[in-house]
Amino acid sequence: MINLIRIAEPKQLVDNKAAQIAAFLASARVRPYSYQYASAAIRQELCSISFNKCFYCERELSGNTKEVDHYIEISCDRTKALDWDNLFLSCESCNNKINHSLLPVTDALNPFIHTNEQIEEHLTFELDIIRPKNNSVIGMNTIKKFRLNSESSDLWRSRFLNKFFDEFTGLQTKCTVEGNRAMTLVEKEQLLKYSYCSHPFSLMFKIVLRRKGLIA
């Protein structure tokens, strides 16, 4: 999870929300029609916020894996069913989050409220395994709430981490063979790209790169 900035509300929501939410609240439907809150246009705007990554775990999303999640569940507050600030882009695993009645979102980190520095105060990684930092309760709740330690999440992080270490080891070997020289700026950039906010699992890689002494 990293800090995200919400962009302007899509025109589709602005133009139709009042009538659609009124109709929904007057109905017996469990949730609004998906086209009202998860259309292609709305998904595109959500993708822009997080570089096509899950808002929670930073997994890269593609095709039908993009799911529009209601941060505060509709069962808890029907009035927020079409609120732009309540729509999050999620992978299938994170969208299967623990119910609000068991663990409220207010007890976990929120990528739109908490800064990167605050998030790093509560979450850390041991290789590809996410952990609460210093036994942080809010970190533990965040991992539990959004199932950030699911087998599928661990597998995806492991795949990217293995790719990183292949590149890192290859560059180290090259520097050793060429007289134990230091990495060039171009070579460092090859590794630093993993920590950019546009890259999958950037928080994990920021921590890895810091431990390798490549960033402060």
C-alpha positions in Angstrom: 0.0 0.0 0.0 1.2 3.5 -0.8 -0.4 7.0 -0.5 -2.7 7.8 -3.4 -4.3 11.1 -4.6 -7.9 11.1 -5.7 -8.5 12.8 -9.0 -11.7 14.6 -10.2 -14.9 12.7 -10.0 -15.9 11.1 -13.3 -18.6 12.9 -15.2 -20.8 9.8 -15.3 -21.1 9.9 -11.5 -21.5 13.7 -11.3 -24.4 13.7 -13.9 -26.3 10.7 -12.7 -25.6 10.1 -9.0 -28.4 12.0 -7.4 -31.2 10.2 -9.4 -29.4 6.8 -9.3 -28.7 6.8 -5.5 -32.3 8.0 -4.8 -33.7 5.1 -6.9 -31.3 2.6 -5.2 -32.2 3.8 -1.7 -35.9 3.4 -2.5 -35.4 -0.1 -3.8 -34.8 -3.5 -2.2 -31.6 -4.1 -4.2 -28.5 -5.2 -2.3 -26.3 -3.0 -4.4 -26.7 -0.6 -7.4 -26.3 -1.9 -10.9 -22.6 -2.4 -11.7 -22.7 0.0 -14.7 -23.6 2.8 -12.3 -20.3 2.5 -10.3 -18.0 0.2 -12.2 -18.4 1.2 -15.9 -15.3 1.3 -18.2 -15.0 5.1 -17.8 -15.0 4.9 -14.0 -12.6 2.0 -14.0 -10.3 4.0 -16.2 -10.2 6.9 -13.8 -9.6 4.6 -10.9 -6.7 3.0 -12.9 -5.2 6.5 -13.4 -5.0 7.0 -9.6 -2.8 4.0 -8.9 -1.1 3.3 -12.2 -3.4 0.3 -12.8 -2.5 -1.3 -9.5 -4.7 -2.6 -6.7 -5.2 0.3 -4.2 -4.4 -2.0 -1.3 -1.7 -4.5 -2.2 -0.2 -2.8 -5.3 -0.6 -5.8 -7.5 -0.7 -4.9 -11.2 -4.2 -5.3 -12.6 -5.2 -6.3 -16.1 -8.3 -7.5 -17.9 -11.1 -8.8 -15.8 -9.0 -8.8 -12.6 -10.0 -5.1 -12.0 -12.7 -5.0 -9.4 -14.4 -1.8 -8.1 -14.6 -2.2 -4.3 -16.8 -0.2 -2.0 -14.3 0.9 0.8 -17.2 1.3 3.3 -19.4 -1.7 2.4 -22.9 -1.0 1.0 -24.3 -3.2 3.8 -22.9 -0.7 6.3 -24.0 2.6 4.5 -26.2 2.4 1.4 -25.9 6.2 0.9 -22.2 5.7 0.0 -22.9 3.2 -2.8 -22.1 5.7 -5.6 -19.7 8.1 -3.7 -16.5 8.6 -5.7 -14.4 8.7 -2.5 -15.8 5.3 -1.6 -14.8 3.6 -4.8 -11.5 1.8 -4.8 -9.8 -0.3 -7.5 -9.0 -3.8 -6.1 -7.6 -7.2 -7.0 -9.9 -10.2 -6.4 -8.0 -11.1 -3.2 -8.2 -7.7 -1.5 -11.8 -7.2 -2.6 -12.6 -10.3 -0.5 -11.8 -8.2 2.6 -13.0 -9.0 6.1 -16.5 -7.7 6.8 -16.8 -4.3 8.5 -18.7 -5.8 11.4 -15.6 -7.9 12.2 -12.9 -5.3 11.4 -13.8 -1.8 10.4 -11.8 0.1 7.8 -11.3 2.8 10.4 -9.0 0.4 12.2 -6.7 -0.1 9.2 -4.6 2.1 7.0 -6.2 4.2 4.2 -4.1 5.0 1.1 -5.9 8.3 0.7 -5.5 9.4 4.3 -2.1 8.1 5.4 1.1 9.4 3.9 3.9 7.1 2.7 5.8 7.8 5.9 2.9 6.8 8.0 2.2 3.6 6.1 5.9 2.7 6.5 5.6 3.1 10.2 3.1 0.3 10.3 4.0 -2.1 7.4 7.3 -3.8 6.5 8.5 -6.9 4.6 10.7 -9.9 5.2 11.6 -10.6 1.6 8.1 -11.1 0.0 6.2 -11.6 3.3 4.4 -8.6 4.6 4.6 -7.9 8.3 3.2 -5.4 10.8 6.2 -3.2 11.7 7.2 -3.3 15.4 4.0 -5.3 16.0 1.9 -2.3 15.0 -1.8 -3.0 15.6 -2.9 -0.8 12.7 -0.4 -2.6 10.5 -1.7 -6.0 11.7 -5.3 -4.9 11.1 -4.5 -3.6 7.6 -2.9 -7.0 6.6 -5.8 -8.9 8.1 -8.5 -6.6 6.7 -7.4 -6.7 3.1 -5.8 -10.2 3.2 -2.5 -8.7 2.1 -0.8 -11.9 3.2 -2.9 -14.2 1.1 -1.1 -17.0 -0.8 -1.8 -15.3 -4.2 -0.3 -12.0 -2.9 2.8 -13.7 -1.6 3.2 -15.5 -5.0 2.9 -12.3 -7.0 5.4 -10.4 -4.7 7.8 -13.4 -4.9 7.7 -13.3 -8.7 8.7 -9.7 -8.9 11.2 -10.0 -6.1 13.0 -12.9 -7.9 13.2 -10.8 -11.0 14.7 -7.9 -9.0 17.3 -10.1 -7.4 18.3 -11.6 -10.8 19.0 -8.1 -12.0 20.7 -7.1 -8.8 23.0 -10.2 -8.8 23.7 -9.7 -12.4 24.8 -6.1 -11.9 26.9 -7.0 -8.9 28.7 -9.8 -10.8 29.4 -7.4 -13.7 30.9 -4.8 -11.3 33.1 -7.5 -9.7 34.3 -8.8 -13.0 35.1 -5.3 -14.2 37.5 -4.6 -11.3 35.1 -4.2 -8.4 33.9 -0.9 -9.7 30.8 0.9 -8.4 27.5 0.7 -10.2 26.9 3.5 -12.7 23.9 5.8 -12.5 22.3 4.0 -15.3 22.8 0.6 -13.6 21.4 2.0 -10.3 18.4 3.4 -12.2 17.7 -0.2 -13.5 17.2 -1.2 -9.8 15.6 2.0 -8.5 12.7 1.8 -11.0 11.3 -1.0 -8.8 10.6 1.5 -6.1 8.7 4.0 -8.3 5.0 4.5 -7.5 4.1 3.3 -11.0 5.8 -0.1 -10.3 4.0 -3.1 -8.7 4.8 -3.6 -5.0 6.8 -0.3 -4.8 6.6 -0.2 -1.0 8.2 -3.6 -0.8 11.0 -2.6 -3.2 11.6 0.7 -1.4 12.3 -1.3 1.8 14.5 -3.8 -0.1 16.5 -1.0 -1.8 17.0 0.8 1.5 18.4 -2.4 3.1 20.8 -2.7 0.1 22.0 0.9 0.7 20.7 2.0 -2.7 18.3 4.6 -1.4 18.2 6.6 1.9 
